[in-house]
């Protein structure tokens, strides 16, 4: 990329100088004696001229030689230079998205002004929403998941190979004890369960791995399901021979995009091992074929694995698109502190397209009619370990409907904090063919919005603030209509 970068920068500068002097490529060719095709390759970042050729261009264009070869760009092209110099393009494996570095070079070289304007816009948006490098990497991984319908066959097969190699019976609930034995005996791990809890400042840190001594530190507060998941992730790093990895769970910081991507791979492997596809597919078939939605059967399916409800819901996002061809779905995780009025969307995944219930960075109020929000309010008052509910949500503004299944649990690391996880399935013909119970008239139907500020539902008893954004849209529409009428009126008077 360094050599390509130097070629591209020189080409961009030459093209800018030429156009500033109102010279065509043909004109510069006549002026310098260099062929038009050769100059075109220089400007497109394909070739870097030899010193004698640079000297000719410097003389004929009346630009100092040092300025010609400098990698510094003027303010009009500086954002492009910053992007090309940054580590982002080097760290993200562009081939994951079917992009070659040479393609980027061509795009930038062919339309530098437009690319520059686009980059500047993205940078301003990122600054406005405090969009960090970490956020960019996480968004890239999420896009990678969505592009693959969140299903990765090689990881599914790796989990099956691992289970076979270590004689793990996937028909029975996997325990942390059997995974710990493999970590210790096969990979030489030392497990330490008392150290992390000595440091209050570590907060919700659940585990930390010290690579030099192969020591895995665990927080005392983690339950059996969390311990099993952490062990499964560690086994993934070893079995998949991943070296570029994160060492804490949850992560504190990361240095490269590969660390973020590999963290996702390890988590996926852990989910595929703990919640094997054959078993969950069988359970889902049984649930889907009933004429009514059997909540107890669904909850039994969750309890049949040594996994948290969140891991189970995450696994649904792998299985439903691939096995049942239900690709129009979303996954959401909210957090909430008891007796507060704040609900935070901490994690989201949208397959096929961006569904209505998406993250909002403008401090708007999420719809209190969502089952995921209702459950958080319920569990914060009931103090139960697990609250469950489901409903059909009607987004009248979009004309879409979703079957939303949701669970809420207590946060074991924060007092009076709770989280809800939800999977929403768009109601369409494919879903109706797969889910017999959708015809059940007892399923609760609820008209919902996205945020109160954008919601047109009248007389809503749980509305937090007026529909200010919709009101503004209505005002602007009314003004536009009056302006149009005035234009027509005075145009007719002239005629």
Secondary structure in CASP SS format (residue, H / E / C, confidence):
PFRMAT SS
TARGET T0000
AUTHOR 0000-0000-0000
METHOD secondary structure of the structure
MODEL  1
X C 1.00
X H 1.00
X H 1.00
X H 1.00
X H 1.00
X H 1.00
X H 1.00
X H 1.00
X H 1.00
X H 1.00
X H 1.00
X H 1.00
X H 1.00
X H 1.00
X H 1.00
X H 1.00
X H 1.00
X H 1.00
X H 1.00
X H 1.00
X C 1.00
X C 1.00
X C 1.00
X C 1.00
X H 1.00
X H 1.00
X H 1.00
X H 1.00
X H 1.00
X H 1.00
X H 1.00
X H 1.00
X C 1.00
X C 1.00
X C 1.00
X H 1.00
X H 1.00
X H 1.00
X H 1.00
X H 1.00
X H 1.00
X H 1.00
X H 1.00
X C 1.00
X C 1.00
X C 1.00
X C 1.00
X C 1.00
X C 1.00
X C 1.00
X H 1.00
X H 1.00
X H 1.00
X H 1.00
X H 1.00
X H 1.00
X H 1.00
X H 1.00
X H 1.00
X H 1.00
X H 1.00
X C 1.00
X C 1.00
X C 1.00
X H 1.00
X H 1.00
X H 1.00
X H 1.00
X H 1.00
X C 1.00
X C 1.00
X C 1.00
X C 1.00
X C 1.00
X C 1.00
X C 1.00
X C 1.00
X H 1.00
X H 1.00
X H 1.00
X H 1.00
X H 1.00
X H 1.00
X H 1.00
X H 1.00
X C 1.00
X C 1.00
X H 1.00
X H 1.00
X H 1.00
X H 1.00
X C 1.00
X C 1.00
X H 1.00
X H 1.00
X H 1.00
X H 1.00
X C 1.00
X C 1.00
X C 1.00
X H 1.00
X H 1.00
X H 1.00
X H 1.00
X H 1.00
X H 1.00
X H 1.00
X H 1.00
X H 1.00
X H 1.00
X C 1.00
X H 1.00
X H 1.00
X H 1.00
X H 1.00
X H 1.00
X H 1.00
X H 1.00
X H 1.00
X H 1.00
X H 1.00
X H 1.00
X H 1.00
X H 1.00
X H 1.00
X H 1.00
X H 1.00
X H 1.00
X C 1.00
X C 1.00
X C 1.00
X C 1.00
X H 1.00
X H 1.00
X H 1.00
X H 1.00
X H 1.00
X H 1.00
X H 1.00
X H 1.00
X H 1.00
X H 1.00
X H 1.00
X H 1.00
X H 1.00
X H 1.00
X H 1.00
X C 1.00
X C 1.00
X C 1.00
X C 1.00
X C 1.00
X H 1.00
X H 1.00
X H 1.00
X H 1.00
X H 1.00
X H 1.00
X H 1.00
X H 1.00
X H 1.00
X H 1.00
X H 1.00
X H 1.00
X H 1.00
X C 1.00
X C 1.00
X C 1.00
X C 1.00
X C 1.00
X C 1.00
X C 1.00
X C 1.00
X C 1.00
X C 1.00
X H 1.00
X H 1.00
X H 1.00
X H 1.00
X H 1.00
X H 1.00
X H 1.00
X H 1.00
X H 1.00
X H 1.00
X H 1.00
X H 1.00
X C 1.00
X C 1.00
X E 1.00
X E 1.00
X E 1.00
X C 1.00
X C 1.00
X C 1.00
X H 1.00
X H 1.00
X H 1.00
X C 1.00
X H 1.00
X H 1.00
X H 1.00
X C 1.00
X C 1.00
X C 1.00
X C 1.00
X E 1.00
X E 1.00
X E 1.00
X E 1.00
X C 1.00
X C 1.00
X C 1.00
X C 1.00
X E 1.00
X E 1.00
X E 1.00
X E 1.00
X C 1.00
X C 1.00
X C 1.00
X C 1.00
X C 1.00
X H 1.00
X H 1.00
X H 1.00
X H 1.00
X H 1.00
X H 1.00
X H 1.00
X H 1.00
X H 1.00
X H 1.00
X H 1.00
X H 1.00
X H 1.00
X H 1.00
X H 1.00
X H 1.00
X C 1.00
X C 1.00
X C 1.00
X C 1.00
X C 1.00
X C 1.00
X C 1.00
X C 1.00
X E 1.00
X E 1.00
X C 1.00
X C 1.00
X C 1.00
X C 1.00
X C 1.00
X C 1.00
X C 1.00
X H 1.00
X H 1.00
X H 1.00
X H 1.00
X H 1.00
X H 1.00
X H 1.00
X H 1.00
X H 1.00
X H 1.00
X H 1.00
X H 1.00
X H 1.00
X H 1.00
X H 1.00
X H 1.00
X H 1.00
X H 1.00
X C 1.00
X C 1.00
X H 1.00
X H 1.00
X H 1.00
X H 1.00
X H 1.00
X H 1.00
X H 1.00
X H 1.00
X H 1.00
X H 1.00
X H 1.00
X H 1.00
X C 1.00
X C 1.00
X C 1.00
X C 1.00
X C 1.00
X C 1.00
X H 1.00
X H 1.00
X H 1.00
X H 1.00
X H 1.00
X H 1.00
X H 1.00
X H 1.00
X H 1.00
X C 1.00
X C 1.00
X C 1.00
X C 1.00
X C 1.00
X H 1.00
X H 1.00
X H 1.00
X H 1.00
X H 1.00
X H 1.00
X H 1.00
X H 1.00
X H 1.00
X H 1.00
X H 1.00
X H 1.00
X H 1.00
X H 1.00
X H 1.00
X C 1.00
X C 1.00
X C 1.00
X C 1.00
X C 1.00
X E 1.00
X E 1.00
X E 1.00
X E 1.00
X E 1.00
X E 1.00
X E 1.00
X E 1.00
X E 1.00
X C 1.00
X C 1.00
X C 1.00
X C 1.00
X C 1.00
X E 1.00
X E 1.00
X E 1.00
X E 1.00
X E 1.00
X E 1.00
X E 1.00
X E 1.00
X C 1.00
X C 1.00
X C 1.00
X C 1.00
X C 1.00
X C 1.00
X C 1.00
X C 1.00
X C 1.00
X C 1.00
X C 1.00
X C 1.00
X C 1.00
X C 1.00
X C 1.00
X E 1.00
X C 1.00
X C 1.00
X C 1.00
X C 1.00
X H 1.00
X H 1.00
X H 1.00
X H 1.00
X H 1.00
X H 1.00
X H 1.00
X H 1.00
X H 1.00
X H 1.00
X H 1.00
X H 1.00
X C 1.00
X C 1.00
X C 1.00
X E 1.00
X E 1.00
X E 1.00
X E 1.00
X E 1.00
X E 1.00
X E 1.00
X E 1.00
X E 1.00
X E 1.00
X C 1.00
X C 1.00
X C 1.00
X C 1.00
X E 1.00
X E 1.00
X E 1.00
X E 1.00
X E 1.00
X E 1.00
X E 1.00
X E 1.00
X E 1.00
X E 1.00
X E 1.00
X C 1.00
X C 1.00
X C 1.00
X C 1.00
X C 1.00
X C 1.00
X E 1.00
X E 1.00
X E 1.00
X E 1.00
X E 1.00
X E 1.00
X E 1.00
X E 1.00
X E 1.00
X E 1.00
X C 1.00
X C 1.00
X H 1.00
X H 1.00
X H 1.00
X H 1.00
X H 1.00
X H 1.00
X C 1.00
X H 1.00
X H 1.00
X H 1.00
X H 1.00
X C 1.00
X C 1.00
X C 1.00
X C 1.00
X C 1.00
X E 1.00
X E 1.00
X E 1.00
X E 1.00
X C 1.00
X C 1.00
X E 1.00
X H 1.00
X H 1.00
X H 1.00
X C 1.00
X C 1.00
X C 1.00
X C 1.00
X C 1.00
X C 1.00
X C 1.00
X C 1.00
X C 1.00
X C 1.00
X C 1.00
X C 1.00
X C 1.00
X H 1.00
X H 1.00
X H 1.00
X H 1.00
X H 1.00
X H 1.00
X H 1.00
X H 1.00
X H 1.00
X H 1.00
X H 1.00
X H 1.00
X H 1.00
X H 1.00
X H 1.00
X H 1.00
X H 1.00
X H 1.00
X H 1.00
X H 1.00
X H 1.00
X H 1.00
X H 1.00
X H 1.00
X H 1.00
X H 1.00
X H 1.00
X C 1.00
END
